[in-house]
Amino acid sequence: MLAHSTDRGNRGTEHLTLREAADWLRETEQSTRRRVARGELRAYRIGTKRIVLKRADVVALLQPIRADVAS
């Protein structure tokens, strides 16, 4: 999985493509697009076609499971 990183001054931000985010979340690209459409994930358009997501936003989707519920 390749991440694209931009460095503007001291603010380095890692981005994932829709496909990379979907792979990381182990879901289809269409499911990731639906998350964007529902507002669960924020996406950014670069130019006219390319869409990227911040890696931190994708990681923030993960919710820990309480130990007493997991069994």
MOHURA-V933999 format. One record per pair of residues at least 12 apart in sequence whose ideal C-beta (glycine too) atoms are under 8 Angstrom apart, sorted by the first residue. I is the first residue (numbers start at 1). J is the second residue. Records with the same first field share a line. If there is no record, write none. Layout:
# MOHURA-V933999
I->J  J
This chain:
# MOHURA-V933999
1->16  20  23  24
2->20
3->15  16  20  55
4->16  17  52
13->54
14->54  55  56
15->44  52  53  54  55
16->52  53  54  55  58
17->50  51  52  53
18->32  33  36  43  51  52  53
21->41  53  58
24->58
25->58  61
32->53
35->61
36->51  53
40->61
41->53  57  58  61
42->54  57
